Amino acid sequence: MTKSEIPVMPQFFDRYINQVDNVFLMDALRQTPTFDQYIPASTLEAIGDLRYAPNKWMVKDILQHVIDTERILSYRALRFARNDKTELPGYDEEMFGQTAYATRRTISDLYAEFAAVRQSSILLFDSFDNEMLLRTGVCFHQNISVLALGFVLVGHARHHAKIIRERYLPLLS
């Protein structure tokens, strides 16, 4: 199914969904199986522990955030695909960032974890039929479909890769 088939565009998540072209969800997921597809790991090794401004995350923190968010969104998609109507809570991304200790990790380690998590997401979404993709649920007071969550996964990673390119890569100069 494609982005244009999302039954209801969730307001909060549309900024991520709109990062993705109107392609089939599985094609979008498979086009970016690793973070290297966005930015080569070697490019980030030198700036992984730098901040572009005070109180901003380091690149390693951003990568960990993308990984954590993909796991959370995949879990939500699984619950809704299985027709679970329980409203799911949001999560505190700042608290996650503060307690993940991503600075203790290497860029290549984070890239490897992203690849594993993305592969898991690909397998999960590939197991859903169209009926499951169109099922909806509520998370953090937002109605969202499984299909939309899949596009959020792709768009969220693209969004943060764009931030890294625009705000962190200039630190290499």
C-alpha positions as CSV (number, residue, x, y, z in Angstrom):
1,M,0.0,0.0,0.0
2,T,1.1,3.6,-0.6
3,K,1.2,6.7,1.4
4,S,-1.9,8.1,-0.4
5,E,-3.9,5.1,1.0
6,I,-3.4,6.2,4.6
7,P,-7.0,6.4,5.9
8,V,-6.6,9.3,8.3
9,M,-3.4,11.5,8.3
10,P,-2.5,12.0,11.9
11,Q,-1.6,15.6,12.6
12,F,1.4,15.1,14.9
13,F,3.0,12.5,12.7
14,D,2.3,14.1,9.3
15,R,5.7,15.9,9.4
16,Y,7.4,12.5,9.2
17,I,5.0,10.9,6.8
18,N,5.5,13.8,4.4
19,Q,9.2,13.1,4.3
20,V,8.4,10.0,2.2
21,D,7.4,9.9,-1.5
22,N,4.2,8.2,-2.4
23,V,5.7,4.8,-2.9
24,F,4.7,1.4,-1.6
25,L,5.5,1.1,2.1
26,M,7.6,-2.0,1.7
27,D,9.7,-0.2,-1.0
28,A,10.2,2.8,1.3
29,L,11.3,0.5,4.2
30,R,13.7,-1.5,2.0
31,Q,15.2,1.6,0.3
32,T,16.8,2.5,3.6
33,P,17.8,-0.7,5.4
34,T,20.8,1.0,7.1
35,F,21.6,4.5,8.3
36,D,24.6,4.4,5.8
37,Q,21.9,5.0,3.1
38,Y,21.5,8.4,4.6
39,I,25.0,9.3,5.8
40,P,28.1,7.1,5.7
41,A,29.3,6.1,9.2
42,S,32.8,7.2,8.4
43,T,31.5,10.8,8.0
44,L,30.0,10.8,11.5
45,E,32.9,9.2,13.4
46,A,34.6,12.6,13.9
47,I,31.5,14.4,15.1
48,G,29.6,11.7,17.0
49,D,30.2,13.4,20.4
50,L,29.8,17.0,19.3
51,R,26.8,19.3,19.7
52,Y,26.0,22.1,17.2
53,A,24.5,24.2,20.1
54,P,24.3,24.0,23.9
55,N,21.7,21.6,25.2
56,K,21.3,19.8,21.9
57,W,21.8,16.1,21.4
58,M,25.0,14.7,20.1
59,V,24.9,12.7,16.8
60,K,25.1,9.5,18.9
61,D,22.1,10.6,20.9
62,I,20.2,11.2,17.7
63,L,21.0,7.8,16.3
64,Q,19.9,6.1,19.6
65,H,16.7,8.1,19.5
66,V,16.0,7.0,15.9
67,I,16.5,3.3,17.0
68,D,14.4,3.6,20.1
69,T,11.6,5.4,18.2
70,E,11.6,2.7,15.5
71,R,11.2,0.0,18.1
72,I,8.3,1.9,19.8
73,L,6.5,2.6,16.5
74,S,6.9,-1.0,15.4
75,Y,5.5,-2.2,18.8
76,R,2.5,0.1,18.3
77,A,2.0,-1.2,14.7
78,L,2.0,-4.8,16.0
79,R,-0.6,-4.0,18.6
80,F,-2.9,-2.2,16.2
81,A,-2.4,-4.8,13.4
82,R,-3.5,-7.4,15.9
83,N,-6.6,-5.3,16.5
84,D,-5.7,-4.3,20.0
85,K,-7.9,-1.3,20.8
86,T,-6.0,-0.3,24.0
87,E,-4.9,3.3,23.9
88,L,-1.1,3.4,24.0
89,P,0.8,6.1,25.9
90,G,3.4,8.4,24.5
91,Y,7.0,8.3,25.7
92,D,9.4,10.9,27.0
93,E,12.1,11.1,24.3
94,E,14.2,13.5,26.5
95,M,14.3,11.0,29.4
96,F,15.1,8.2,27.0
97,G,18.0,10.3,25.6
98,Q,19.3,11.1,29.0
99,T,19.3,7.5,30.2
100,A,20.5,5.7,27.0
101,Y,24.1,6.7,27.4
102,A,24.6,6.7,23.7
103,T,28.0,8.5,24.1
104,R,29.4,5.2,25.5
105,R,28.8,3.6,22.1
106,T,30.5,3.9,18.7
107,I,28.9,5.2,15.5
108,S,29.4,1.8,13.9
109,D,27.7,0.0,16.8
110,L,24.7,2.3,16.5
111,Y,24.6,1.8,12.7
112,A,24.6,-2.0,13.2
113,E,21.8,-1.8,15.7
114,F,19.8,0.4,13.4
115,A,20.2,-2.1,10.6
116,A,19.0,-4.9,12.8
117,V,16.0,-2.9,14.0
118,R,15.1,-1.8,10.5
119,Q,15.4,-5.4,9.3
120,S,13.0,-6.5,12.1
121,S,10.6,-3.7,11.1
122,I,10.8,-4.8,7.4
123,L,9.9,-8.4,8.4
124,L,7.1,-7.2,10.7
125,F,5.4,-4.9,8.2
126,D,5.9,-7.5,5.4
127,S,3.8,-9.9,7.6
128,F,0.8,-7.5,7.5
129,D,-1.8,-7.8,4.9
130,N,-3.8,-4.8,3.6
131,E,-6.6,-5.3,6.2
132,M,-4.0,-5.2,9.0
133,L,-2.3,-2.1,7.5
134,L,-5.5,-0.2,7.5
135,R,-6.4,-1.0,11.1
136,T,-6.1,1.9,13.4
137,G,-5.4,2.5,17.1
138,V,-4.8,5.4,19.4
139,C,-1.4,6.4,20.8
140,F,-0.9,9.5,22.8
141,H,-4.4,10.6,22.0
142,Q,-3.8,10.4,18.2
143,N,-5.7,8.0,16.0
144,I,-3.2,6.4,13.6
145,S,-3.2,3.5,11.2
146,V,-0.6,0.7,10.9
147,L,0.1,2.0,7.4
148,A,0.8,5.5,8.7
149,L,3.1,4.1,11.4
150,G,5.1,2.4,8.7
151,F,5.6,5.6,6.9
152,V,6.5,7.4,10.1
153,L,9.3,4.9,10.6
154,V,10.8,5.9,7.3
155,G,10.1,9.6,7.6
156,H,11.4,9.9,11.2
157,A,14.8,8.5,10.2
158,R,14.9,10.8,7.2
159,H,14.0,13.8,9.3
160,H,16.9,13.1,11.7
161,A,19.3,12.4,8.9
162,K,18.4,15.8,7.4
163,I,19.1,17.5,10.8
164,I,22.5,15.8,11.0
165,R,23.4,16.9,7.5
166,E,22.2,20.5,8.0
167,R,23.4,21.1,11.6
168,Y,26.1,18.6,12.4
169,L,28.1,18.0,9.2
170,P,29.1,21.7,9.1
171,L,31.0,21.0,12.3
172,L,33.5,19.1,10.1
173,S,34.6,22.3,8.5
